[in-house]
Amino acid sequence: MHTYSIFRVYIDISSYKGAKRVRILKREKVGGKWTNKVVKHVGTARDDSELEVLKQIALQDRSRLIRPNQLSFDLEHGPAGGIFTLGTYYHGAELVFGDIFDSLGVSIGRLTPLLRLLTISRIAHPASKRDTAYWMEESLGSGYSLDQIYRFLDVVFKKRKQITSSVSHSLSRRYPGAMSFLLYDVTTLYFEISREDPDDLDGWSGLRKRGYSKDHRADLPQIVLGLCVNELGMPLSYGIYPGHTYEGRTLVDQVVAAKDTIGAKEMTVVADAGMLSRSNISLISDLGMGYIISARIKSLDKAKTSEIFSHDFSKAPMLEIRYQNSRLIISYSASRARADARRRQASISRLERLISSNRAIRKHQFLDLKVKQKPTINHQAIEDAARFDGLKGYLTNNERLSPSQVISHYNSLPTVEQSFRMTKSDLKVRPAFHQRSRRIEAHVVLCMISLTVMRILEHEVRDIGFTYPQAFSVISKTTSALIGNPKKSHLIPPLYSKEFKEILAAIRGDTG
């Protein structure tokens, strides 16, 4: 028997059933007699190379016992006795993002582990499916091939309603206080292709079509993505539509889907004025739901604008009047007034430069079109616009909220825009490498699950003083080292930082 004795903790290498077993023993005195106690069984080696790996692992483990803040390697015979670093395992990402995914209760049978891995990968390393397959193998120990992942997307498409319903139900149970207001908006995702998708024989539109692009890429086919979130920015429903779809036509479908899934009795939809047309407002009201939208006060009739202008906003910066069986709330802000004045002056300056240089001017709100000779500036239009400086209107049918609460809920609408930014920048949602409609939608489903995990993490770590980027940085740095040689490898777990422990405790609800 060979031993490496250090104080009372030592490494024991002994023969066992034709192999060599490596253990860490502790020699201690019990009842006046010295005894050997097994602290850890490191492993069993079948040849010399495996024995070298186990010896290095044992040296580390023993070092942690006797010197917690210092590692020890035997470097007498080259780099760690022939042991090399073989890779990195994203332990922190698998643990944190995986735990949050598990808490959602999504289950699609035996393929649930693959959905879990793809969610973790989309957050930690958003990339093409080819690169994702490679990264999952190298960083998460996955054995799934690219073909398996592509075939799995077809399963995700078939079970998309089941998946999204499970996520929404989980969120409604976890955050019941954040389900009374639905925030809705749309964005566009373009494809770097020249041809649009053809319509089918039944007249149904192809998915990738040219239309109004929020990415300023009207030259390329795109899809429209509608997203309904709660006030924490967590997705409750989504929908993808042909790229030439008018955004207002997408709202009711997603609001109804979210309402049916959550089952809340009282819900209020918050959206931009362009989303809630008169027909949409009527449909929302018929569903027994409330709405909060921005009001286009410059388009109001003279009677209403006179009523607004007769109010002294310097004494009372908020005014409420009735308009079309709804509450119209007008608020005034001095800082907004200054910003409106700056933007108007910049627009006037651009118009003056165009006039002085005799450049063609198609249309401008301050251009006097009545003059047939040289274009001139319409000073009356400027004066009329200035009267609205600092004013903003909100229209709602919710009679229970105070004017301040109405404005506060409307001001949470950028939460949807932030969710879009997260999907486009952090998750790289644009499915540039997919051609088939079902796989495009399956890809969006994966991104929506990933966005949910990100939003939950963001919410849970806020109370311990972390932003999402800060938490993500800590998680990304918490990795395991894969060491060994061509014949055998071993994973060395990370030493958790104080910050990582706090994040882990936060998502698990461990306040102790």
Secondary structure by P-SEA (a helix, b strand, c coil): ccccccccbbbbbbbcccbbbbbbbbbbbcccbbbbbbcccccccccaaaaaaaaaaaaaaaaaaccccbbbbbccccccccccccccccccccaaaaaaaaaaccccccaaaaaaaaaaaaaaccccaaaaaaaaaacccccccaaaaaaaaaaaaaaaaaaaaaaaaaaaaaccccccccccbbbbbbbccccccccccccccccccccccccccccbbbbbbbbbbccccccccccccccccccccccaaaaaaaaaaacccbbbbbbccccccaaaaaaaaaacccbbbbbccccccaaaaaaaaacccccccbbbbbcccbbbbbbbbaaaaaaaaaaaaaaaaaaaaaaaacccccccccccccccccccccaaaaaaaaaaccbbbbbbccccccaaaaaaaaaacaaaaaaaaaaaccccccccccccaaaaaaaaaaaaaaaaaaaaaaaaaccccccaaaaaaaaaabbbbbbbcccbbbbbbccccaaaaaaaaaaacccc
